[in-house]
Amino acid sequence: MGKRTIIILLLTFAAIMGQAQEIRTNEPTLDDYLLLLNAKGYSAYSFDTKDFKGKQFEPVIMEYAKGQEAKDVLGFSFSFPIGEKLVIGFAPSSNDSTYVYSYQSVGGGGFNASLKLQPVFAPEMPTERSYRYESRPFEIVAPVETGELIPLVLFGSYWYEPETGVSRFCGEKQIKPDLSSDIMMSIPHYYVLGIKIK
């Protein structure tokens, strides 16, 4: 066998070995579990609040529906100590017409409660009630004013789009605090979850 033949055989062998790809098992990471939790409707938003440690925060939840004035969901005020960070989260409830939300101030206090959902109307399914909601964080605008509402997370319903015949929730990944984001023109029902720092 000549030198040239050996080189061709080695190159052929290398090409065959390069094609012998395989899939290997990995240990699942926390990010892998987060993907599963998100797929099941769980989400969490974390905010660094250590600059306000030692102060109090008041949770604020405002409900907006097309054609109606904004409504304070809590209807009363209470406050918690601010810790190192604040986590606002969402989780499915035992029925499809409510969703659980949570305020947790790490090193402070917190609570859980439920939000009432409104069904998305789709003309091709007039008797079905479909409850589909998603959340988006707000852009945080500095400086943060004490005593003013600081919107942190939007929780909004899908909307039916006659042109495409589907219900959807897509648009900006962060919402402007003045609610001027384009997506806000389409969402028929939503909640703004935020805080007031005292």
C-alpha positions in Angstrom: 0.0 0.0 0.0 1.3 3.4 -0.9 1.6 6.4 1.2 -1.2 8.1 -0.7 -3.6 5.1 -0.2 -2.9 5.1 3.6 -3.7 8.9 3.8 -6.9 8.4 1.9 -7.9 5.5 4.2 -7.1 7.6 7.3 -9.1 10.6 6.0 -12.0 8.2 5.2 -11.8 6.7 8.6 -11.8 10.2 10.2 -14.8 11.2 8.2 -16.7 8.1 9.3 -15.8 8.7 12.9 -17.0 12.3 12.6 -20.4 11.1 11.4 -20.7 8.7 14.3 -22.5 11.2 16.6 -24.4 10.2 19.6 -26.7 11.5 22.3 -25.6 11.2 25.9 -27.6 11.4 29.1 -26.9 14.5 31.3 -27.9 15.1 34.9 -30.9 17.5 34.8 -30.1 21.0 36.1 -32.3 23.6 37.8 -32.8 25.3 34.5 -34.2 22.0 33.1 -36.7 22.0 35.9 -37.6 25.6 35.3 -38.5 24.8 31.7 -40.9 22.2 33.0 -42.4 24.5 35.6 -42.9 27.3 33.0 -44.6 24.8 30.7 -47.0 23.9 33.5 -47.9 27.6 34.1 -45.5 28.4 37.0 -43.5 31.6 36.7 -41.5 33.9 39.1 -39.9 37.3 38.8 -37.1 38.4 41.2 -36.3 42.0 42.1 -33.3 43.3 44.0 -34.7 45.4 46.8 -31.6 45.6 49.1 -31.4 49.4 48.6 -34.7 49.7 50.5 -34.0 47.2 53.2 -35.4 48.3 56.5 -38.4 50.0 54.8 -41.9 48.7 54.3 -43.6 47.8 51.1 -47.3 47.7 50.3 -48.5 45.2 47.7 -50.7 46.8 45.0 -52.8 44.8 42.5 -54.8 46.7 40.0 -57.3 45.0 37.6 -58.0 46.4 34.1 -60.7 45.3 31.7 -61.6 47.0 28.4 -64.3 49.6 28.9 -64.0 49.6 32.7 -62.1 51.7 35.2 -59.1 50.2 36.9 -60.0 48.5 40.1 -57.9 47.9 43.3 -58.1 44.1 43.8 -57.0 44.1 47.4 -59.4 46.9 48.5 -57.3 47.6 51.6 -53.7 48.3 52.4 -51.2 46.4 54.5 -47.4 46.4 54.4 -44.4 44.1 54.9 -40.8 44.7 55.7 -38.6 44.8 52.6 -35.8 42.2 52.5 -32.9 41.6 50.2 -35.1 40.7 47.3 -38.8 40.5 46.3 -40.2 37.6 44.3 -43.6 37.8 42.6 -44.8 34.5 41.3 -47.7 32.8 39.6 -49.0 29.2 39.8 -52.1 27.4 38.5 -54.9 26.8 41.0 -57.3 23.9 41.4 -59.7 25.4 38.9 -59.2 27.0 35.5 -61.0 30.4 36.3 -58.5 31.5 39.0 -54.7 31.8 39.3 -52.5 31.9 42.4 -50.1 34.8 42.8 -47.5 35.3 45.5 -45.5 38.2 47.0 -42.4 37.0 48.9 -39.9 39.4 50.3 -36.8 37.3 51.2 -35.8 38.4 54.7 -39.1 40.2 55.0 -42.7 39.0 54.7 -45.2 37.9 52.1 -48.5 36.4 51.2 -50.4 34.3 48.5 -53.9 34.9 47.1 -55.9 34.3 43.9 -56.8 36.3 40.8 -60.1 35.8 39.0 -59.6 35.1 35.3 -61.9 36.0 32.3 -62.4 33.5 29.5 -61.1 34.3 26.0 -64.0 34.3 23.5 -63.5 32.5 20.2 -66.4 32.6 17.7 -65.7 29.1 16.4 -66.2 27.7 20.0 -69.0 29.9 21.4 -69.9 27.4 24.2 -66.3 26.7 25.4 -64.6 28.8 28.1 -60.8 29.0 27.6 -58.8 30.7 30.3 -55.3 31.5 29.1 -53.0 34.1 30.7 -49.3 35.0 30.6 -47.1 37.4 32.5 -44.5 40.0 31.6 -42.2 42.1 33.7 -42.4 45.9 33.6 -39.4 48.1 32.7 -38.0 49.5 36.0 -37.5 53.2 35.7 -35.1 55.0 38.0 -35.3 56.7 40.4 -37.9 54.8 42.3 -40.3 57.2 44.1 -41.4 56.4 47.7 -45.2 56.3 48.1 -45.8 55.9 44.3 -47.0 52.7 42.6 -44.1 50.8 41.1 -45.5 48.4 38.5 -43.5 45.2 38.5 -45.4 42.4 36.7 -48.3 42.3 34.2 -50.6 39.3 34.2 -52.8 39.4 31.2 -55.2 37.3 29.1 -54.8 36.0 25.6 -57.0 37.7 23.0 -58.8 36.3 20.0 -57.6 37.5 16.6 -60.2 37.2 13.9 -57.7 37.7 11.1 -55.8 34.5 12.0 -58.6 32.6 13.9 -56.4 32.0 16.9 -56.0 33.2 20.5 -52.6 34.6 21.3 -50.5 36.6 23.7 -47.4 38.0 22.0 -45.6 41.3 21.8 -43.1 43.1 23.9 -41.1 41.1 26.5 -41.1 44.1 28.9 -44.0 46.4 29.5 -43.6 50.2 29.8 -44.7 51.5 33.2 -47.2 54.0 31.6 -48.9 51.0 29.8 -48.0 52.5 26.4 -46.6 49.3 25.0 -48.3 48.1 21.8 -49.4 44.8 23.4 -51.6 46.7 25.8 -54.0 47.7 22.9 -54.9 44.0 22.4 -55.1 42.5 26.0 -58.8 42.5 27.0 -58.2 41.8 30.7 -55.1 42.1 32.9 -53.6 42.8 36.3 -50.8 45.0 37.3 -48.9 43.7 40.3 -46.6 46.2 42.0 -45.6 47.8 45.2 -45.5 51.1 47.0 -42.5 51.7 49.2 -43.2 53.5 52.5 
